[in-house]
Amino acid sequence: MKRSLLPLNALRAFDAAARHMSFKHAADDLSVTPAAISQQIRSLEDFLGVELFRRTNRSLVLTEAAQLSLAPLKEAFELMEESVDILTDSKSSTHLKISVSPSFASKWLVPRIAHYYERRPDAVVKIDATMQVTDFKVQDTDLCIRYGLGNYPGLYTEEILRETIFPVCSPDLVDCDNLAECRSEILRHTLIHDDSTVEDDSAPNWTMWLRAAGLEAPGGMPALHFNNNALAIEAAVAGRGVALARSVIAEEDIKAGRLVCPFGEGVPLDFKHYIVCPKDNLKNERVLEFIDWLRVETGTAGPRDEGIIDLNDVS
């Protein structure tokens, strides 16, 4: 039977009457009269050509066919209720769905997200950690944080974090007193490669960095490759070698003493971290609150802080 032909009101009356085994209690449940319940049941029986209740003077008895239908009917109504709850949650002022890269999520966002909940303890933040491109037209994402050149046509774009890149390693791997000695120590360890930086022409690879440092890697040096910056950092923390790390991703591990960077200053990168979202999303208070929080956490809070964004001045 087509959905458009389903007698939903009559089915609701049948469900309520079967649950309570009483037209009166079913009527109270649905805020109608017992006569209306009785009429809906009769119309459903006529529509289906099946008897649902055997009526006695003082009670109702379900027919065998009615008993068999109750479980799937109950499940169907529960699924509809669940669907309504999902739709209601999606428009809740406390819900926010953001899309970020897995490395940024694990190394920058997750260690700081508690600060956001201090501002908004009733918030529900859904973090979609993915490298996939977000299509705001078909996905329910409110906000993205993307690493790139900031070229996102038609979308609001705001730079929040810049990156440098430099070698890091576990403090257990180095024991030297001057920069020249530390740099030469790199050649004694496995070089950890982050292959996720290949799209950024400004990011040096190990060959480029060693050449700039006046070092020449011997042939056959051991190497460890990852396609995820956070995994490369974790390998360095575990003492598996020396990694070329992006400053934003390595920051927390350096602060905690799990990593050291004794090999010289970092190289600035062209790629940066950006807030990206449709301009219409800036009309949403929860999006504005999250952007304000990001500005505070990244130290970029400026004249448009506290949710004041001029929609005529968005890139």
SERO-4910 file (N, C-alpha, C, O; in steps of 0.05 Angstrom, whole numbers):
BEGIN
 pado doro    nc1    nc2    nc3   cac1   cac2   cac3    cc1    cc2    cc3    oc1    oc2    oc3
  Met    A     17    -24      0      0      0      0     18     25      0     37     26     15
  Lys    A     11     45    -16     27     69    -18     24     85      8      3     84     21
  Arg    A     45     99     15     45    115     40     22    135     40     10    140     60
  Ser    A     17    147     16     -3    168     15    -31    157     21    -49    172     27
  Leu    A    -35    131     20    -61    119     25    -64    108     54    -85    100     62
  Leu    A    -42    109     69    -43     98     96    -62    115    114    -58    140    115
  Pro    A    -81    103    127   -100    118    145    -87    123    172    -93    108    191
  Leu    A    -69    142    174    -52    146    198    -69    152    223    -63    142    244
  Asn    A    -89    169    220   -105    176    243   -119    152    254   -121    148    279
  Ala    A   -130    135    236   -144    111    245   -124     91    258   -131     78    277
  Leu    A   -101     89    246    -80     71    258    -72     81    286    -67     65    303
  Arg    A    -70    107    289    -63    118    316    -85    111    336    -79    104    358
  Ala    A   -110    113    327   -132    106    345   -131     76    352   -136     69    375
  Phe    A   -126     59    332   -124     30    337   -101     24    356   -104      8    375
  Asp    A    -78     37    352    -55     33    370    -62     40    398    -56     25    417
  Ala    A    -74     63    402    -81     72    429   -102     54    442    -99     47    466
  Ala    A   -122     46    427   -143     28    438   -131      1    445   -139    -11    465
  Ala    A   -113     -9    429   -101    -35    434    -82    -34    459    -81    -53    474
  Arg    A    -69    -11    462    -51     -9    485    -67     -7    511    -60    -19    531
  His    A    -89      7    510   -105     11    535   -128     -9    538   -139    -12    559
  Met    A   -134    -23    515   -157    -41    515   -182    -26    525   -198    -37    540
  Ser    A   -184     -1    516   -207     16    524   -209     39    505   -190     54    501
  Phe    A   -233     43    494   -237     66    477   -236     92    493   -226    113    484
  Lys    A   -245     91    518   -245    115    535   -217    124    541   -210    148    538
  His    A   -200    105    550   -172    112    556   -157    120    531   -140    138    532
  Ala    A   -163    108    509   -150    115    484   -158    144    476   -141    159    467
  Ala    A   -183    151    481   -193    178    475   -178    198    493   -171    220    483
  Asp    A   -174    192    519   -160    210    537   -131    213    527   -120    235    528
  Asp    A   -119    191    517    -91    192    508    -88    210    484    -68    225    481
  Leu    A   -108    210    466   -106    225    441   -122    251    442   -123    266    422
  Ser    A   -133    257    465   -148    282    469   -172    285    450   -176    306    438
  Val    A   -187    263    447   -211    263    430   -233    249    447   -228    241    470
  Thr    A   -256    246    435   -278    233    449   -278    203    444   -267    194    424
  Pro    A   -289    187    462   -292    158    457   -307    152    431   -301    132    418
  Ala    A   -326    169    425   -341    164    400   -323    167    376   -326    153    356
  Ala    A   -304    186    377   -286    191    355   -267    166    352   -261    158    329
  Ile    A   -259    155    374   -242    131    373   -258    108    360   -248     94    342
  Ser    A   -282    104    369   -299     83    358   -303     86    328   -302     67    313
  Gln    A   -308    111    320   -312    116    291   -287    110    275   -289     99    253
  Gln    A   -263    118    286   -238    113    272   -233     83    270   -224     73    249
  Ile    A   -239     68    291   -235     39    290   -253     26    269   -245      9    253
  Arg    A   -279     34    268   -297     23    249   -288     30    220   -289     13    202
  Ser    A   -279     54    216   -270     62    189   -245     46    181   -242     39    158
  Leu    A   -228     40    200   -204     25    194   -211     -4    188   -200    -16    169
  Glu    A   -230    -16    203   -239    -43    197   -252    -44    169   -247    -63    154
  Asp    A   -268    -24    162   -281    -23    136   -259    -20    114   -261    -33     93
  Phe    A   -239     -4    119   -218      1    100   -202    -24     94   -194    -30     72
  Leu    A   -196    -39    116   -179    -63    114   -195    -88    107   -184   -107     97
  Gly    A   -220    -87    114   -236   -111    110   -230   -132    131   -233   -156    126
  Val    A   -220   -123    154   -211   -141    176   -223   -132    202   -223   -108    208
  Glu    A   -234   -151    218   -244   -144    244   -220   -141    263   -203   -158    264
  Leu    A   -220   -119    279   -197   -114    297   -204   -121    326   -188   -131    341
  Phe    A   -229   -115    334   -237   -119    362   -263   -135    362   -281   -132    345
  Arg    A   -266   -153    381   -292   -165    387   -302   -151    412   -289   -151    433
  Arg    A   -325   -139    410   -336   -123    431   -355   -139    448   -373   -153    438
  Thr    A   -351   -139    474   -369   -151    493   -382   -128    509   -377   -105    504
  Asn    A   -399   -135    528   -414   -115    543   -395    -97    558   -399    -73    560
  Arg    A   -374   -108    570   -357    -93    587   -327    -92    579   -311    -80    593
  Ser    A   -320   -105    557   -291   -106    550   -287   -108    520   -306   -113    505
  Leu    A   -262   -105    512   -254   -109    484   -235   -132    483   -219   -136    501
  Val    A   -236   -147    461   -218   -170    457   -206   -166    429   -220   -163    409
  Leu    A   -179   -167    427   -166   -165    402   -169   -190    385   -167   -212    396
  Thr    A   -174   -187    360   -174   -210    342   -146   -220    337   -126   -205    343
  Glu    A   -143   -244    326   -116   -255    321   -101   -237    302    -77   -232    305
  Ala    A   -114   -227    281   -101   -210    261    -91   -184    274    -70   -175    268
  Ala    A   -108   -173    292   -100   -148    306    -76   -153    323    -57   -136    324
  Gln    A    -75   -176    338    -53   -182    355    -27   -184    339     -6   -174    348
  Leu    A    -28   -197    316     -4   -200    299      6   -173    289     30   -170    284
  Ser    A    -11   -154    285     -3   -128    273      8   -109    294     21    -89    286
  Leu    A      4   -114    320     11    -94    340     41    -88    342     49    -65    344
  Ala    A     57   -109    342     86   -105    345     98    -88    323    112    -68    329
  Pro    A     93    -95    297    105    -77    276     92    -49    276    106    -30    269
  Leu    A     66    -47    284     54    -20    285     67     -4    307     72     20    304
  Lys    A     72    -16    330     85     -2    353    113      7    344    121     30    350
  Glu    A    128    -10    330    155     -3    321    154     20    301    171     38    301
  Ala    A    133     19    283    131     41    263    126     68    276    139     88    268
  Phe    A    109     69    297    104     94    310    128    103    326    134    127    327
  Glu    A    143     85    338    168     92    352    189    104    333    203    122    340
  Leu    A    191     92    309    210    102    289    201    130    280    219    148    276
  Met    A    176    135    277    166    162    270    172    182    292    180    204    286
  Glu    A    169    174    317    175    191    339    205    197    340    213    220    345
  Glu    A    222    177    334    251    181    333    258    201    311    276    218    315
  Ser    A    245    198    288    250    217    266    244    245    273    259    264    267
  Val    A    221    249    287    213    276    296    233    287    316    240    311    315
  Asp    A    243    270    334    264    279    353    289    288    339    301    308    347
  Ile    A    297    273    319    321    281    304    317    308    290    335    325    291
  Leu    A    294    311    278    288    337    265    287    359    285    296    382    279
  Thr    A    276    354    308    275    375    329    303    382    339    309    405    343
  Asp    A    320    361    343    347    366    352    363    382    332    379    399    339
  Ser    A    358    378    306    373    391    285    369    421    285    387    436    276
  Lys    A    347    431    296    342    459    297    346    471    325    341    494    329
  Ser    A    356    454    343    360    463    370    382    485    371    402    483    357
  Ser    A    377    505    387    396    527    389    422    519    403    442    533    402
  Thr    A    422    495    416    446    486    430    464    468    413    486    462    421
  His    A    454    459    390    469    440    373    486    454    353    478    474    341
  Leu    A    510    443    349    529    454    330    545    431    318    556    415    332
  Lys    A    545    430    291    561    409    278    584    423    262    579    440    245
  Ile    A    608    415    268    631    427    255    648    405    241    649    382    251
  Ser    A    661    413    219    677    394    204    706    404    206    712    426    199
  Val    A    724    386    214    753    392    216    769    368    208    758    346    206
  Ser    A    795    372    202    812    350    195    817    333    219    816    343    242
  Pro    A    822    307    216    828    290    240    851    300    256    850    299    281
  Ser    A    873    310    244    896    320    259    889    344    275    896    346    299
  Phe    A    874    363    263    867    387    278    848    380    300    849    392    322
  Ala    A    830    361    295    811    353    316    825    342    340    820    350    363
  Ser    A    843    323    336    856    309    358    877    325    372    881    323    396
  Lys    A    892    342    357    915    356    368    909    385    377    924    396    393
  Trp    A    888    397    366    883    425    373    855    428    386    853    439    407
  Leu    A    834    418    372    807    423    381    800    408    407    790    420    426
  Val    A    804    382    407    796    366    430    809    375    456    796    377    476
  Pro    A    836    382    456    848    391    481    836    417    492    840    424    515
  Arg    A    822    432    474    811    459    482    781    460    484    771    480    494
  Ile    A    767    440    476    738    442    474    724    446    501    702    457    502
  Ala    A    738    438    522    726    443    549    723    473    554    705    481    569
  His    A    741    489    543    738    518    546    712    528    534    700    547    545
  Tyr    A    704    517    512    679    525    499    655    518    517    636    534    520
  Tyr    A    656    494    529    634    486    547    633    503    572    611    504    584
  Glu    A    655    515    580    654    534    602    637    558    595    623    569    612
  Arg    A    638    566    569    621    588    559    592    579    555    574    594    561
  Arg    A    589    555    544    562    545    537    559    517    547    561    498    532
  Pro    A    553    514    573    551    487    585    529    470    573    530    445    576
  Asp    A    509    482    561    486    466    550    490    459    521    473    448    508
  Ala    A    514    466    509    519    461    481    522    431    475    530    415    492
  Val    A    514    424    450    519    397    440    535    401    414    525    409    394
  Val    A    561    394    416    579    398    393    584    371    380    593    352    393
  Lys    A    578    369    354    583    345    338    607    350    320    606    367    302
  Ile    A    629    336    325    654    340    310    656    319    288    658    295    294
  Asp    A    657    328    264    660    310    241    689    312    232    697    331    218
  Ala    A    706    293    241    735    293    234    739    280    207    738    255    206
  Thr    A    743    296    187    744    284    160    761    302    142    764    326    147
  Met    A    773    290    121    787    305    101    770    310     76    778    323     57
  Gln    A    745    300     77    727    304     55    717    333     52    714    347     72
  Val    A    714    341     27    703    368     22    674    369     31    658    351     26
  Thr    A    667    391     45    640    394     55    623    409     35    630    430     25
  Asp    A    600    397     28    581    410     11    558    420     29    541    405     36
  Phe    A    559    446     35    540    457     53    511    456     43    492    458     58
  Lys    A    508    452     17    481    451      5    467    425     11    442    424     12
  Val    A    482    404     16    470    377     21    477    366     48    465    346     56
  Gln    A    496    378     62    503    369     89    494    389    110    492    413    104
  Asp    A    489    379    134    478    396    155    501    408    172    496    413    196
  Thr    A    524    411    161    547    422    175    543    453    179    536    467    160
  Asp    A    548    462    203    546    491    209    571    507    202    570    530    194
  Leu    A    594    494    207    619    508    205    642    489    199    642    466    209
  Cys    A    661    498    184    685    482    178    710    497    187    710    522    188
  Ile    A    731    483    195    757    494    199    775    479    179    779    455    181
  Arg    A    785    494    159    800    482    137    828    493    136    834    516    142
  Tyr    A    847    476    127    875    482    124    881    485     94    879    466     79
  Gly    A    889    509     86    894    513     58    902    542     52    913    555     69
  Leu    A    896    551     28    903    578     19    880    598     23    884    622     17
  Gly    A    858    589     34    836    608     39    819    614     15    803    633     15
  Asn    A    821    598     -6    805    603    -30    780    586    -29    779    564    -38
  Tyr    A    759    598    -18    733    584    -15    711    602    -26    698    616    -11
  Pro    A    708    603    -53    689    622    -65    660    620    -55    650    598    -51
  Gly    A    648    643    -51    620    643    -43    615    638    -13    592    638     -4
  Leu    A    637    633      2    634    626     30    648    647     48    667    660     40
  Tyr    A    638    650     72    651    667     92    677    653    100    677    629    107
  Thr    A    700    668     99    726    656    104    741    675    123    743    699    118
  Glu    A    752    664    144    767    680    164    791    665    173    789    643    183
  Glu    A    815    677    170    839    664    179    841    665    209    836    686    222
  Ile    A    848    642    221    850    641    251    878    632    261    886    639    283
  Leu    A    892    616    245    918    605    254    937    604    231    930    594    209
  Arg    A    962    613    236    983    609    216   1001    586    225   1002    579    249
  Glu    A   1016    575    207   1033    552    212   1062    557    206   1068    572    187
  Thr    A   1079    546    221   1108    542    214   1114    512    216   1098    497    228
  Ile    A   1136    504    204   1143    476    205   1172    474    215   1189    490    206
  Phe    A   1178    454    232   1204    451    243   1208    422    253   1188    409    258
  Pro    A   1232    413    256   1237    385    266   1231    384    296   1238    402    311
  Val    A   1219    362    304   1214    356    333   1221    327    338   1222    310    320
  Cys    A   1225    322    364   1230    294    372   1225    292    401   1221    312    415
  Ser    A   1226    267    411   1224    262    440   1248    274    454   1270    272    443
  Pro    A   1245    285    478   1269    296    492   1289    274    499   1312    281    504
  Asp    A   1281    249    498   1300    228    504   1320    223    481   1340    210    485
  Leu    A   1314    235    457   1331    229    434   1355    248    431   1374    242    417
  Val    A   1354    271    444   1375    291    440   1388    299    466   1374    302    487
  Asp    A   1414    303    465   1429    313    488   1452    328    478   1475    318    475
  Cys    A   1448    354    472   1469    370    460   1467    399    471   1446    407    481
  Asp    A   1489    413    469   1491    440    481   1488    463    461   1483    485    469
  Asn    A   1492    458    435   1490    480    416   1475    471    391   1471    447    386
  Leu    A   1465    491    376   1448    485    353   1462    467    333   1449    450    321
  Ala    A   1487    472    327   1501    457    307   1502    427    314   1498    410    297
  Glu    A   1507    421    339   1508    393    348   1480    381    346   1477    358    338
  Cys    A   1460    396    354   1433    385    353   1425    379    325   1413    358    320
  Arg    A   1431    397    306   1423    392    279   1437    367    268   1424    351    254
  Ser    A   1462    363    274   1476    339    264   1466    313    276   1468    292    265
  Glu    A   1454    316    300   1443    292    313   1419    281    298   1412    257    301
  Ile    A   1406    298    282   1383    288    267   1390    264    250   1375    246    246
  Leu    A   1415    265    239   1423    244    220   1427    217    234   1432    197    221
  Arg    A   1426    217    261   1429    192    275   1402    177    279   1402    155    289
  His    A   1381    190    271   1354    179    277   1337    175    252   1343    185    231
  Thr    A   1316    159    256   1297    155    234   1283    181    228   1275    196    246
  Leu    A   1280    187    202   1266    212    194   1237    205    189   1230    187    173
  Ile    A   1219    218    204   1190    214    202   1179    234    182   1182    258    186
  His    A   1166    224    161   1155    240    140   1125    243    142   1111    224    147
  Asp    A   1116    268    139   1087    274    139   1079    279    110   1083    301    100
  Asp    A   1069    258     97   1062    261     68   1037    278     63   1031    283     40
  Ser    A   1023    286     84    999    302     80   1006    331     72    988    346     65
  Thr    A   1031    339     74   1039    366     68   1046    370     38   1054    392     30
  Val    A   1044    349     22   1054    351     -5   1039    371    -22   1050    381    -42
  Glu    A   1014    377    -15    999    397    -31   1008    425    -26   1001    443    -42
  Asp    A   1022    430     -4   1032    457      3   1060    460     -7   1079    449      5
  Asp    A   1064    475    -28   1090    479    -40   1109    493    -21   1134    491    -25
  Ser    A   1099    508     -1   1116    522     17   1126    505     39   1143    513     55
  Ala    A   1117    480     42   1125    462     63   1150    447     54   1149    431     35
  Pro    A   1173    450     68   1197    435     60   1194    406     67   1182    399     88
  Asn    A   1205    388     51   1208    360     58   1235    357     72   1250    376     75
  Trp    A   1242    332     79   1267    328     94   1291    335     77   1310    346     87
  Thr    A   1290    328     52   1313    335     34   1318    365     34   1341    374     35
  Met    A   1297    380     31   1299    410     30   1309    421     57   1327    438     58
  Trp    A   1298    411     79   1306    421    105   1335    415    112   1350    432    122
  Leu    A   1343    391    106   1371    383    112   1391    400     95   1412    408    105
  Arg    A   1383    404     70   1401    420     52   1403    449     63   1425    460     64
  Ala    A   1380    460     72   1381    488     83   1397    489    109   1408    510    115
  Ala    A   1398    467    124   1413    466    149   1442    459    145   1457    458    164
  Gly    A   1450    456    120   1478    449    114   1485    420    120   1508    414    126
  Leu    A   1465    403    119   1470    375    125   1464    358    100   1448    366     83
  Glu    A   1477    336     99   1472    317     77   1466    290     88   1482    278    102
  Ala    A   1442    280     81   1433    254     91   1449    232     79   1452    231     54
  Pro    A   1460    214     94   1474    191     83   1454    173     69   1431    173     75
  Gly    A   1464    158     49   1446    139     35   1436    118     53   1449    108     71
  Gly    A   1411    110     47   1399     88     62   1390     95     90   1387     77    107
  Met    A   1385    121     96   1375    128    122   1347    116    127   1331    116    108
  Pro    A   1341    106    151   1314     95    156   1294    118    155   1299    140    163
  Ala    A   1270    111    146   1249    131    143   1222    118    151   1218     94    148
  Leu    A   1204    135    161   1177    126    169   1158    146    157   1160    170    163
  His    A   1138    138    141   1120    155    127   1092    153    138   1083    131    144
  Phe    A   1078    176    141   1050    177    149   1035    196    130   1047    215    120
  Asn    A   1009    191    126    993    209    110    975    226    128    956    238    119
  Asn    A    982    228    154    967    242    174    987    256    193   1004    242    205
  Asn    A    984    282    196   1003    297    212   1003    288    242   1024    287    254
  Ala    A    979    283    252    977    275    280    992    248    285   1004    245    306
  Leu    A    990    230    266   1004    204    269   1034    208    268   1049    194    283
  Ala    A   1044    226    251   1072    232    250   1081    243    277   1103    236    287
  Ile    A   1065    260    289   1072    272    315   1072    250    337   1090    250    353
  Glu    A   1053    233    336   1052    211    356   1076    193    354   1086    184    374
  Ala    A   1085    188    330   1109    172    326   1133    186    338   1150    172    350
  Ala    A   1135    212    335   1157    227    347   1156    227    377   1176    223    391
  Val    A   1132    230    388   1128    229    417   1137    202    428   1148    200    450
  Ala    A   1131    181    413   1139    153    421   1169    148    418   1178    126    424
  Gly    A   1184    167    408   1213    164    405   1221    148    381   1242    136    380
  Arg    A   1203    147    360   1209    132    336   1227    147    316   1235    136    295
  Gly    A   1233    172    322   1250    187    304   1245    217    306   1233    226    325
  Val    A   1254    232    285   1250    261    284   1230    267    262   1232    257    240
  Ala    A   1210    284    269   1189    290    250   1190    320    243   1198    337    260
  Leu    A   1183    326    218   1178    354    211   1149    360    218   1130    350    206
  Ala    A   1146    378    238   1119    382    250   1109    409    244   1124    429    243
  Arg    A   1082    411    239   1069    437    237   1064    447    266   1056    432    283
  Ser    A   1069    473    269   1068    485    296   1041    481    310   1041    475    334
  Val    A   1019    485    296    993    483    308    987    455    318    976    451    340
  Ile    A    995    435    303    990    408    310   1008    398    332   1000    381    348
  Ala    A   1033    409    333   1052    399    354   1051    416    379   1064    408    399
  Glu    A   1036    437    380   1037    456    402   1033    444    429   1048    448    448
  Glu    A   1011    428    432   1005    417    458   1026    398    468   1032    397    492
  Asp    A   1037    382    450   1058    362    458   1083    377    466   1098    367    484
  Ile    A   1090    399    454   1113    415    461   1109    427    489   1127    426    506
  Lys    A   1085    439    493   1079    451    519   1081    431    542   1090    437    564
  Ala    A   1072    406    536   1071    385    556   1099    372    560   1102    355    578
  Gly    A   1118    379    543   1145    367    546   1148    340    533   1168    327    536
  Arg    A   1127    332    518   1130    306    504   1147    309    479   1157    289    469
  Leu    A   1150    333    469   1167    338    446   1185    362    451   1178    379    467
  Val    A   1208    362    438   1225    386    439   1232    393    410   1230    377    392
  Cys    A   1240    419    407   1247    428    380   1274    444    382   1274    468    379
  Pro    A   1296    429    386   1322    443    390   1338    447    364   1362    453    365
  Phe    A   1324    445    341   1339    444    316   1338    471    300   1346    471    277
  Gly    A   1328    492    312   1327    518    298   1299    527    294   1280    514    301
  Glu    A   1296    551    282   1270    564    279   1254    550    257   1265    536    240
  Gly    A   1228    554    258   1210    542    238   1209    558    213   1216    581    212
  Val    A   1199    544    192   1195    557    166   1166    564    163   1149    546    165
  Pro    A   1159    589    157   1131    597    154   1119    583    129   1132    579    109
  Leu    A   1094    575    132   1080    561    110   1059    579     98   1048    597    111
  Asp    A   1053    575     72   1032    590     58   1004    581     67    986    597     69
  Phe    A   1001    555     73    976    545     82    970    555    110    988    557    127
  Lys    A    945    561    115    936    570    142    909    557    149    897    544    132
  His    A    901    561    173    875    549    182    854    571    180    858    594    189
  Tyr    A    831    564    169    810    583    164    783    573    175    777    549    174
  Ile    A    767    592    185    738    587    190    724    589    163    729    609    148
  Val    A    708    570    156    693    570    130    664    562    135    659    542    148
  Cys    A    646    578    125    617    572    127    601    589    108    611    609     99
  Pro    A    577    581    102    559    598     86    554    624    101    552    624    125
  Lys    A    551    646     86    546    672     99    520    672    115    519    685    136
  Asp    A    500    658    105    475    657    120    478    644    147    462    650    165
  Asn    A    498    626    151    502    614    177    510    634    198    508    628    222
  Leu    A    520    657    190    529    677    209    505    690    223    508    705    242
  Lys    A    481    684    213    457    694    227    449    676    250    431    683    265
  Asn    A    463    654    252    457    634    273    474    640    298    498    641    296
  Glu    A    460    644    321    474    652    345    495    632    354    517    640    363
  Arg    A    489    606    351    508    586    361    533    586    343    555    580    353
  Val    A    531    592    318    554    594    300    571    618    308    596    616    309
  Leu    A    558    641    313    572    665    321    587    660    347    610    669    351
  Glu    A    574    647    366    587    641    392    612    624    388    633    628    401
  Phe    A    610    604    371    633    586    367    656    601    353    680    597    360
  Ile    A    649    619    334    670    635    321    684    653    341    708    656    341
  Asp    A    668    666    358    679    683    379    698    667    396    720    677    403
  Trp    A    690    643    404    708    626    421    734    619    406    755    620    418
  Leu    A    732    612    380    756    606    365    775    630    364    799    627    366
  Arg    A    764    654    361    781    678    361    795    681    387    819    688    387
  Val    A    781    677    409    794    679    435    816    658    438    838    665    447
  Glu    A    811    633    431    830    612    434    855    616    416    877    608    423
  Thr    A    851    628    393    873    632    374    886    659    376    905    665    363
  Gly    A    875    676    394    886    703    397    881    721    374    896    740    369
  Thr    A    859    716    359    853    733    336    828    750    340    818    762    321
  Ala    A    819    752    365    795    768    371    800    797    364    821    808    371
  Gly    A    782    809    349    786    836    340    760    852    341    744    847    358
  Pro    A    757    871    323    734    889    324    707    875    320    686    886    326
  Arg    A    708    850    308    683    836    303    678    815    324    662    797    320
  Asp    A    692    818    347    688    799    369    660    801    381    645    819    375
  Glu    A    654    781    398    628    780    411    605    778    391    583    790    396
  Gly    A    609    764    369    587    759    351    579    781    332    560    779    317
  Ile    A    594    803    333    588    826    315    602    822    289    626    828    287
  Ile    A    588    814    269    599    809    242    583    825    222    559    822    220
  Asp    A    596    842    207    583    858    187    580    841    162    600    834    149
  Leu    A    556    833    155    551    816    132    558    829    106    560    816     85
  Asn    A    562    855    106    571    869     82    601    869     79    612    878     59
  Asp    A    614    857     99    643    857     99    654    829    103    672    825    120
  Val    A    643    810     88    652    782     91    664    774     64    655    782     43
  Ser    A    685    758     67    700    749     42    690    723     33    699    712     13
***
